[in-house]
Amino acid sequence: MFRRAFIALAFVATIAVFGSARPAITTTTTSVNPSTISTTAPFRTTSHTPTLTTASVPAETTFCLLAYSSPPITASTNGTAVSGLQLGSLSGISAATSTAVLTANGFVQGWSDLRGGLGVMYECHHFWLNIGNNTASYKPLTWDWDDQLSLNWVVAANGIVTASATNQYNATSNFLACKIGANQWSLYLQTGTDSPPTEIICATTQLQLVGGTLLPY
């Protein structure tokens, strides 16, 4: 009986000892204002400049009138070595500047007399026949790409090509052709009576467009 009472007292004492050592738990409720909560993510960020992509705008459209085939301008003076040869270019139609020649295969593109010039049309461009300077009376002729320098060309009703008068020479329809190769003769506008040295083979002729139409553009 005494032993049971002792065990019971010891058990109660053990509970009292461990119960007093356990820390008290305190619960606190705090009110939070939602407007004070930061929405920034807790990560390091890097700046980024947006790239603006603009839609490509089509360039202004260029409309070209279709050039049609035309008869060539030919040397029309019978009985000369150049009779029947055609007005063309020593370097073809692709060079920026080229010597005008009489040759077996000249230009057959549409001819233009825009603003008093004389040229051929090619892929939205003009190849203009220009009169150069020379102390002699025969003036060298060149073709120039989109560079219209001589504005005194006239093609008469019968097709004869004439350079109208300027302050340097009178109107003339005479041309001087000098041989530089087989079926190739460099061409000059003859405004007087001068001639190259006698060792150079030359012939005087006129140029004519037969059955062709000049385009005013």
GROMACS elastic network, one bead per residue, 0.5 to 0.9 nm:
[ bonds ]
;  ai    aj funct       b0    kb
    1     4     6  0.53189   500
    1     5     6  0.64245   500
    1     6     6  0.87998   500
    2     5     6  0.51885   500
    2     6     6  0.63173   500
    2     7     6  0.88935   500
    3     6     6  0.51552   500
    3     7     6  0.64004   500
    3     8     6  0.87675   500
    4     7     6  0.52379   500
    4     8     6  0.62735   500
    4     9     6  0.87132   500
    5     8     6  0.52199   500
    5     9     6  0.62995   500
    5    10     6  0.87400   500
    6     9     6  0.51790   500
    6    10     6  0.62253   500
    6    11     6  0.87501   500
    7    10     6  0.50673   500
    7    11     6  0.62293   500
    7    12     6  0.86746   500
    8    11     6  0.52081   500
    8    12     6  0.62888   500
    8    13     6  0.86720   500
    9    12     6  0.51506   500
    9    13     6  0.61995   500
    9    14     6  0.87244   500
   10    13     6  0.50678   500
   10    14     6  0.62339   500
   10    15     6  0.87582   500
   11    14     6  0.51263   500
   11    15     6  0.63562   500
   11    16     6  0.86911   500
   12    15     6  0.52446   500
   12    16     6  0.62946   500
   12    17     6  0.88100   500
   13    16     6  0.50049   500
   13    17     6  0.62247   500
   13    18     6  0.88213   500
   14    17     6  0.51606   500
   14    18     6  0.63371   500
   14    19     6  0.83236   500
   15    18     6  0.54265   500
   15    19     6  0.57565   500
   15    20     6  0.84483   500
   16    19     6  0.50927   500
   16    20     6  0.61221   500
   16    21     6  0.88013   500
   17    20     6  0.54419   500
   17    21     6  0.66184   500
   18    21     6  0.51754   500
   18    22     6  0.66214   500
   19    22     6  0.56669   500
   19    23     6  0.89301   500
   20    23     6  0.79885   500
   32    35     6  0.88197   500
   32    36     6  0.80051   500
   32    37     6  0.85536   500
   33    36     6  0.57902   500
   33    37     6  0.74628   500
   34    37     6  0.55591   500
   35    38     6  0.80944   500
   38    41     6  0.83160   500
   39    42     6  0.89802   500
   40    43     6  0.83097   500
   41    44     6  0.83006   500
   41    45     6  0.89407   500
   54    57     6  0.87411   500
   58    61     6  0.79283   500
   59    62     6  0.89003   500
   62   124     6  0.85423   500
   63   124     6  0.81210   500
   64    67     6  0.84964   500
   64   123     6  0.75750   500
   64   124     6  0.53799   500
   64   125     6  0.88973   500
   65   124     6  0.75360   500
   66   110     6  0.89445   500
   66   121     6  0.89402   500
   66   123     6  0.83722   500
   66   124     6  0.84877   500
   67    70     6  0.89472   500
   67   109     6  0.65187   500
   67   110     6  0.52925   500
   67   111     6  0.86194   500
   67   120     6  0.88621   500
   67   121     6  0.62754   500
   67   122     6  0.71054   500
   67   123     6  0.81133   500
   67   124     6  0.87627   500
   68   108     6  0.85162   500
   68   109     6  0.61260   500
   68   110     6  0.52898   500
   68   121     6  0.89102   500
   69   108     6  0.55449   500
   69   110     6  0.56750   500
   69   111     6  0.89525   500
   70   107     6  0.83517   500
   70   109     6  0.55278   500
   70   110     6  0.53432   500
   70   111     6  0.71702   500
   70   211     6  0.81898   500
   70   212     6  0.55952   500
   70   213     6  0.72818   500
   71    74     6  0.88835   500
   71   107     6  0.82390   500
   71   108     6  0.55901   500
   71   109     6  0.80445   500
   71   110     6  0.85207   500
   71   209     6  0.70152   500
   71   210     6  0.68144   500
   71   211     6  0.66728   500
   71   212     6  0.55108   500
   71   213     6  0.86992   500
   72    86     6  0.60960   500
   72    87     6  0.68526   500
   72    88     6  0.87001   500
   72   105     6  0.86057   500
   72   106     6  0.63134   500
   72   107     6  0.57551   500
   72   108     6  0.50245   500
   72   109     6  0.80677   500
   72   111     6  0.89466   500
   72   208     6  0.85370   500
   72   209     6  0.64872   500
   72   210     6  0.78614   500
   72   212     6  0.79145   500
   73    76     6  0.88577   500
   73    85     6  0.85392   500
   73    86     6  0.56725   500
   73    87     6  0.54793   500
   73    88     6  0.85804   500
   73   106     6  0.77400   500
   73   107     6  0.77078   500
   73   108     6  0.82292   500
   73   159     6  0.86242   500
   73   161     6  0.87017   500
   73   207     6  0.62917   500
   73   208     6  0.53179   500
   73   210     6  0.72782   500
   73   212     6  0.86918   500
   74    83     6  0.76221   500
   74    84     6  0.56123   500
   74    85     6  0.55160   500
   74    87     6  0.58965   500
   74   102     6  0.78798   500
   74   106     6  0.83503   500
   74   206     6  0.82411   500
   74   207     6  0.54236   500
   74   208     6  0.54544   500
   74   209     6  0.66038   500
   74   210     6  0.83345   500
   75    78     6  0.83967   500
   75    82     6  0.63336   500
   75    83     6  0.50769   500
   75    84     6  0.52608   500
   75    85     6  0.55708   500
   75    86     6  0.63533   500
   75    87     6  0.76547   500
   75   102     6  0.76240   500
   75   205     6  0.61838   500
   75   206     6  0.56747   500
   75   208     6  0.64853   500
   76    82     6  0.84279   500
   76    83     6  0.56593   500
   76    84     6  0.62413   500
   76    85     6  0.83842   500
   76   160     6  0.87456   500
   76   205     6  0.67671   500
   76   206     6  0.56560   500
   76   207     6  0.57081   500
   76   208     6  0.60648   500
   77    80     6  0.63978   500
   77    82     6  0.79821   500
   77    83     6  0.56783   500
   77    84     6  0.81943   500
   77   204     6  0.81210   500
   77   205     6  0.52729   500
   77   206     6  0.59715   500
   77   207     6  0.80304   500
   78    81     6  0.85559   500
   78    82     6  0.85019   500
   78    83     6  0.55769   500
   78    84     6  0.81923   500
   78   205     6  0.85836   500
   79    82     6  0.84773   500
   79    83     6  0.68228   500
   80    83     6  0.54406   500
   80   203     6  0.67050   500
   80   204     6  0.79266   500
   80   205     6  0.76980   500
   81    84     6  0.88247   500
   81    85     6  0.88871   500
   81   202     6  0.87707   500
   81   203     6  0.70369   500
   82    85     6  0.55502   500
   82    86     6  0.87532   500
   82   102     6  0.73903   500
   82   103     6  0.84691   500
   82   177     6  0.76735   500
   82   183     6  0.80897   500
   82   184     6  0.89598   500
   82   185     6  0.79044   500
   82   203     6  0.71817   500
   82   204     6  0.87634   500
   82   205     6  0.77548   500
   83    86     6  0.87643   500
   83   205     6  0.78790   500
   84   103     6  0.89921   500
   84   104     6  0.81445   500
   85   102     6  0.55454   500
   85   103     6  0.52460   500
   85   104     6  0.53116   500
   85   105     6  0.76576   500
   85   106     6  0.78323   500
   85   183     6  0.77539   500
   85   184     6  0.86981   500
   86   101     6  0.80498   500
   86   102     6  0.51219   500
   86   103     6  0.52307   500
   86   104     6  0.59252   500
   86   105     6  0.61589   500
   86   107     6  0.74329   500
   86   207     6  0.86719   500
   87   100     6  0.72161   500
   87   101     6  0.59894   500
   87   103     6  0.64935   500
   87   104     6  0.86446   500
   87   105     6  0.80144   500
   87   107     6  0.64458   500
   87   187     6  0.87394   500
   87   207     6  0.80935   500
   88    91     6  0.89196   500
   88    92     6  0.74264   500
   88    93     6  0.85782   500
   88    99     6  0.86962   500
   88   100     6  0.59744   500
   88   101     6  0.53639   500
   88   102     6  0.59171   500
   88   103     6  0.63527   500
   88   104     6  0.87043   500
   88   105     6  0.71364   500
   88   107     6  0.53310   500
   88   143     6  0.88640   500
   89    92     6  0.50419   500
   89    93     6  0.67626   500
   89    98     6  0.61298   500
   89    99     6  0.58619   500
   89   101     6  0.54689   500
   89   102     6  0.78723   500
   89   103     6  0.82177   500
   89   106     6  0.72715   500
   89   107     6  0.79866   500
   89   142     6  0.81015   500
   89   143     6  0.69600   500
   90    93     6  0.87831   500
   90    98     6  0.60804   500
   90    99     6  0.54229   500
   90   100     6  0.62115   500
   90   101     6  0.59644   500
   90   102     6  0.86970   500
   90   103     6  0.85031   500
   90   184     6  0.80325   500
   90   186     6  0.81258   500
   91    94     6  0.72919   500
   91    95     6  0.61626   500
   91    97     6  0.82751   500
   91    98     6  0.56887   500
   91    99     6  0.73093   500
   91   100     6  0.88870   500
   92    95     6  0.66568   500
   92    98     6  0.76764   500
   92   106     6  0.89906   500
   92   107     6  0.89340   500
   93    96     6  0.82702   500
   93    98     6  0.83050   500
   93   107     6  0.85953   500
   93   122     6  0.81591   500
   93   127     6  0.72884   500
   93   143     6  0.85342   500
   93   145     6  0.83889   500
   94    97     6  0.86986   500
   94   145     6  0.82637   500
   95    98     6  0.62354   500
   95   143     6  0.86872   500
   95   144     6  0.80472   500
   95   145     6  0.73674   500
   96   127     6  0.86664   500
   96   143     6  0.79505   500
   96   144     6  0.57769   500
   96   145     6  0.50075   500
   96   146     6  0.84759   500
   97   127     6  0.89090   500
   97   142     6  0.67571   500
   97   143     6  0.55494   500
   97   145     6  0.64475   500
   98   141     6  0.88807   500
   98   142     6  0.55597   500
   98   143     6  0.51638   500
   98   144     6  0.67301   500
   98   145     6  0.89886   500
   99   140     6  0.80606   500
   99   141     6  0.64251   500
   99   143     6  0.62211   500
   99   186     6  0.69273   500
   99   187     6  0.77783   500
  100   129     6  0.76496   500
  100   140     6  0.81210   500
  100   141     6  0.54732   500
  100   143     6  0.60869   500
  100   185     6  0.85367   500
  100   186     6  0.61143   500
  100   187     6  0.56228   500
  100   188     6  0.80783   500
  101   106     6  0.84979   500
  101   141     6  0.83594   500
  101   142     6  0.86812   500
  101   177     6  0.77537   500
  101   178     6  0.89291   500
  101   184     6  0.63424   500
  101   185     6  0.52351   500
  101   187     6  0.50658   500
  101   188     6  0.87046   500
  102   105     6  0.84587   500
  102   106     6  0.72675   500
  102   177     6  0.73715   500
  102   183     6  0.75004   500
  102   184     6  0.57363   500
  102   185     6  0.51059   500
  102   186     6  0.65442   500
  102   187     6  0.66864   500
  103   106     6  0.59862   500
  103   182     6  0.86637   500
  103   183     6  0.53261   500
  103   185     6  0.67060   500
  104   183     6  0.60691   500
  104   184     6  0.76150   500
  105   108     6  0.86321   500
  107   110     6  0.86229   500
  107   111     6  0.88876   500
  107   120     6  0.75194   500
  108   111     6  0.80838   500
  108   120     6  0.82349   500
  109   120     6  0.58584   500
  109   121     6  0.62380   500
  109   122     6  0.72427   500
  110   119     6  0.84523   500
  110   120     6  0.56672   500
  110   121     6  0.57168   500
  110   122     6  0.82667   500
  110   212     6  0.84332   500
  110   213     6  0.77081   500
  110   214     6  0.72348   500
  110   215     6  0.70742   500
  111   118     6  0.70988   500
  111   119     6  0.56939   500
  111   121     6  0.65284   500
  111   212     6  0.80412   500
  111   213     6  0.70229   500
  111   214     6  0.51401   500
  111   215     6  0.60395   500
  111   216     6  0.89027   500
  112   116     6  0.89276   500
  112   117     6  0.72637   500
  112   118     6  0.57281   500
  112   119     6  0.51447   500
  112   120     6  0.58330   500
  112   121     6  0.69627   500
  112   126     6  0.82209   500
  112   128     6  0.88478   500
  112   213     6  0.84702   500
  112   214     6  0.51179   500
  112   216     6  0.58832   500
  112   217     6  0.62015   500
  113   116     6  0.53408   500
  113   119     6  0.66473   500
  113   120     6  0.89124   500
  113   151     6  0.88008   500
  113   153     6  0.76198   500
  113   154     6  0.78700   500
  113   155     6  0.83567   500
  113   214     6  0.60688   500
  113   215     6  0.62798   500
  113   216     6  0.56629   500
  113   217     6  0.72087   500
  114   117     6  0.55235   500
  114   118     6  0.72795   500
  114   119     6  0.82527   500
  114   151     6  0.85872   500
  114   214     6  0.87819   500
  114   215     6  0.72884   500
  114   217     6  0.51168   500
  115   118     6  0.88568   500
  115   151     6  0.63137   500
  115   152     6  0.86694   500
  115   216     6  0.79182   500
  115   217     6  0.84137   500
  116   150     6  0.77168   500
  116   152     6  0.54358   500
  116   153     6  0.54632   500
  116   154     6  0.68312   500
  117   128     6  0.69813   500
  117   129     6  0.73284   500
  117   130     6  0.82064   500
  117   148     6  0.68674   500
  117   149     6  0.79611   500
  117   150     6  0.60115   500
  117   152     6  0.64908   500
  117   153     6  0.55109   500
  117   154     6  0.80200   500
  118   127     6  0.85240   500
  118   128     6  0.59240   500
  118   129     6  0.56640   500
  118   130     6  0.81357   500
  118   148     6  0.87006   500
  118   150     6  0.81824   500
  118   151     6  0.79008   500
  118   152     6  0.87220   500
  118   153     6  0.61215   500
  118   154     6  0.80358   500
  118   155     6  0.87372   500
  118   214     6  0.89083   500
  119   126     6  0.61388   500
  119   127     6  0.52411   500
  119   129     6  0.57068   500
  119   143     6  0.82336   500
  119   148     6  0.86399   500
  120   125     6  0.84050   500
  120   126     6  0.56267   500
  120   127     6  0.52975   500
  120   128     6  0.67594   500
  120   129     6  0.86397   500
  121   124     6  0.68965   500
  121   125     6  0.57666   500
  121   127     6  0.64775   500
  121   128     6  0.88978   500
  122   125     6  0.51849   500
  122   126     6  0.60258   500
  122   127     6  0.73968   500
  123   126     6  0.82260   500
  125   145     6  0.74269   500
  125   146     6  0.61456   500
  126   144     6  0.82705   500
  126   145     6  0.61417   500
  126   146     6  0.50935   500
  126   147     6  0.80073   500
  126   148     6  0.85061   500
  127   143     6  0.59829   500
  127   144     6  0.54995   500
  127   146     6  0.59020   500
  127   147     6  0.76166   500
  127   148     6  0.82760   500
  128   142     6  0.80208   500
  128   143     6  0.52675   500
  128   144     6  0.51967   500
  128   145     6  0.64323   500
  128   146     6  0.66907   500
  128   147     6  0.64957   500
  128   148     6  0.56269   500
  128   149     6  0.79246   500
  128   150     6  0.82774   500
  129   141     6  0.66992   500
  129   142     6  0.57453   500
  129   144     6  0.66483   500
  129   148     6  0.76491   500
  129   149     6  0.82358   500
  129   150     6  0.73061   500
  130   140     6  0.84885   500
  130   141     6  0.56834   500
  130   142     6  0.53568   500
  130   143     6  0.61534   500
  130   144     6  0.71137   500
  130   147     6  0.86322   500
  130   148     6  0.70153   500
  130   149     6  0.58145   500
  130   150     6  0.50613   500
  130   151     6  0.84266   500
  131   139     6  0.63691   500
  131   140     6  0.61841   500
  131   142     6  0.67242   500
  131   149     6  0.77437   500
  131   150     6  0.60885   500
  131   188     6  0.81950   500
  131   189     6  0.73134   500
  132   139     6  0.55924   500
  132   140     6  0.51302   500
  132   141     6  0.58768   500
  132   142     6  0.72597   500
  132   150     6  0.87996   500
  132   188     6  0.88497   500
  132   189     6  0.89221   500
  133   136     6  0.86802   500
  133   138     6  0.88277   500
  133   139     6  0.58159   500
  133   140     6  0.69616   500
  134   137     6  0.70132   500
  134   138     6  0.69740   500
  134   139     6  0.54708   500
  134   140     6  0.72513   500
  135   138     6  0.82640   500
  135   139     6  0.82909   500
  136   139     6  0.71788   500
  136   191     6  0.88718   500
  136   192     6  0.83666   500
  136   193     6  0.88666   500
  136   194     6  0.61512   500
  136   195     6  0.79888   500
  136   196     6  0.89151   500
  137   169     6  0.86001   500
  137   189     6  0.81397   500
  137   190     6  0.60019   500
  137   191     6  0.51297   500
  137   193     6  0.65317   500
  137   194     6  0.53951   500
  137   195     6  0.79133   500
  138   175     6  0.79704   500
  138   176     6  0.70297   500
  138   188     6  0.55977   500
  138   189     6  0.53991   500
  138   191     6  0.59466   500
  138   192     6  0.70496   500
  138   193     6  0.80772   500
  138   194     6  0.66661   500
  138   195     6  0.73244   500
  138   196     6  0.87273   500
  139   176     6  0.89025   500
  139   187     6  0.86075   500
  139   188     6  0.50929   500
  139   190     6  0.64203   500
  139   191     6  0.75281   500
  140   186     6  0.82980   500
  140   187     6  0.65779   500
  140   189     6  0.65231   500
  141   186     6  0.82935   500
  141   187     6  0.60843   500
  141   188     6  0.53957   500
  141   189     6  0.68415   500
  142   187     6  0.85358   500
  142   188     6  0.89635   500
  143   147     6  0.86726   500
  144   147     6  0.53994   500
  144   148     6  0.72304   500
  144   149     6  0.86800   500
  145   148     6  0.81411   500
  148   151     6  0.74428   500
  150   153     6  0.72756   500
  151   154     6  0.89607   500
  151   163     6  0.88878   500
  151   164     6  0.89983   500
  152   162     6  0.82902   500
  152   163     6  0.55596   500
  152   164     6  0.52094   500
  152   165     6  0.74457   500
  152   166     6  0.78866   500
  153   161     6  0.71735   500
  153   162     6  0.58760   500
  153   164     6  0.62212   500
  154   160     6  0.82269   500
  154   161     6  0.59348   500
  154   162     6  0.51303   500
  154   163     6  0.61557   500
  154   164     6  0.67929   500
  155   158     6  0.78804   500
  155   159     6  0.55199   500
  155   160     6  0.55939   500
  155   162     6  0.61481   500
  155   163     6  0.87505   500
  155   208     6  0.81353   500
  155   209     6  0.78760   500
  155   214     6  0.85258   500
  156   159     6  0.50562   500
  156   160     6  0.53641   500
  156   161     6  0.65552   500
  156   162     6  0.75090   500
  156   208     6  0.89699   500
  157   160     6  0.74872   500
  158   208     6  0.77894   500
  158   209     6  0.78967   500
  158   210     6  0.74723   500
  159   207     6  0.80911   500
  159   210     6  0.57131   500
  159   211     6  0.79870   500
  159   212     6  0.82136   500
  160   173     6  0.72797   500
  160   206     6  0.71167   500
  160   207     6  0.58215   500
  160   209     6  0.64959   500
  160   210     6  0.85460   500
  161   172     6  0.88646   500
  161   173     6  0.60133   500
  161   174     6  0.87561   500
  161   206     6  0.73340   500
  161   207     6  0.55361   500
  161   208     6  0.58017   500
  161   209     6  0.75087   500
  162   171     6  0.70493   500
  162   172     6  0.56707   500
  162   174     6  0.77359   500
  162   206     6  0.87178   500
  162   207     6  0.83306   500
  163   166     6  0.87279   500
  163   170     6  0.84363   500
  163   171     6  0.55747   500
  163   172     6  0.54610   500
  163   173     6  0.62275   500
  163   174     6  0.88268   500
  163   189     6  0.81682   500
  164   169     6  0.86800   500
  164   170     6  0.69417   500
  164   172     6  0.65483   500
  164   173     6  0.85344   500
  165   168     6  0.77631   500
  165   169     6  0.58207   500
  165   172     6  0.74750   500
  166   169     6  0.54884   500
  166   170     6  0.63754   500
  166   171     6  0.75140   500
  167   170     6  0.78654   500
  169   172     6  0.83174   500
  169   191     6  0.61812   500
  169   192     6  0.82111   500
  170   191     6  0.69688   500
  170   192     6  0.88484   500
  171   191     6  0.77947   500
  172   175     6  0.84392   500
  172   189     6  0.80642   500
  172   190     6  0.73247   500
  172   191     6  0.62303   500
  172   192     6  0.88638   500
  173   189     6  0.79342   500
  173   190     6  0.79101   500
  173   191     6  0.85737   500
  173   205     6  0.85537   500
  173   206     6  0.61093   500
  173   207     6  0.76127   500
  174   188     6  0.88387   500
  174   189     6  0.64293   500
  174   190     6  0.53480   500
  174   191     6  0.72594   500
  174   204     6  0.67774   500
  174   205     6  0.59524   500
  174   206     6  0.53080   500
  174   207     6  0.79936   500
  175   187     6  0.68965   500
  175   188     6  0.55767   500
  175   191     6  0.82452   500
  175   203     6  0.83494   500
  175   204     6  0.56763   500
  175   205     6  0.53169   500
  175   206     6  0.58112   500
  175   207     6  0.75734   500
  176   186     6  0.82348   500
  176   187     6  0.58653   500
  176   188     6  0.50048   500
  176   189     6  0.61822   500
  176   190     6  0.57556   500
  176   195     6  0.84981   500
  176   202     6  0.66695   500
  176   203     6  0.57733   500
  176   205     6  0.63435   500
  176   206     6  0.85537   500
  177   185     6  0.54227   500
  177   186     6  0.54986   500
  177   188     6  0.62730   500
  177   189     6  0.88195   500
  177   201     6  0.84412   500
  177   202     6  0.53368   500
  177   203     6  0.52659   500
  177   204     6  0.62941   500
  177   205     6  0.74099   500
  178   184     6  0.83712   500
  178   186     6  0.52598   500
  178   187     6  0.66355   500
  178   188     6  0.83073   500
  178   196     6  0.85861   500
  178   200     6  0.68254   500
  178   201     6  0.56353   500
  178   203     6  0.64606   500
  178   204     6  0.88859   500
  179   182     6  0.78143   500
  179   183     6  0.78571   500
  179   184     6  0.60836   500
  179   186     6  0.63801   500
  179   200     6  0.72291   500
  179   201     6  0.56602   500
  179   202     6  0.61803   500
  179   203     6  0.85463   500
  180   183     6  0.83284   500
  180   184     6  0.57647   500
  180   185     6  0.54146   500
  180   186     6  0.65319   500
  180   200     6  0.88626   500
  180   201     6  0.86589   500
  181   185     6  0.68620   500
  182   185     6  0.82487   500
  185   202     6  0.82000   500
  190   193     6  0.74267   500
  190   194     6  0.80997   500
  190   195     6  0.89802   500
  190   204     6  0.81952   500
  191   194     6  0.84955   500
  192   195     6  0.89853   500
  195   198     6  0.80852   500
  195   202     6  0.83677   500
  196   199     6  0.82186   500
  196   200     6  0.65864   500
  196   201     6  0.86079   500
  196   202     6  0.79048   500
  197   200     6  0.58128   500
  197   201     6  0.87145   500
  198   201     6  0.71355   500
  198   202     6  0.86856   500
  209   212     6  0.60398   500
  209   213     6  0.84840   500
  210   213     6  0.88307   500
  214   217     6  0.88908   500
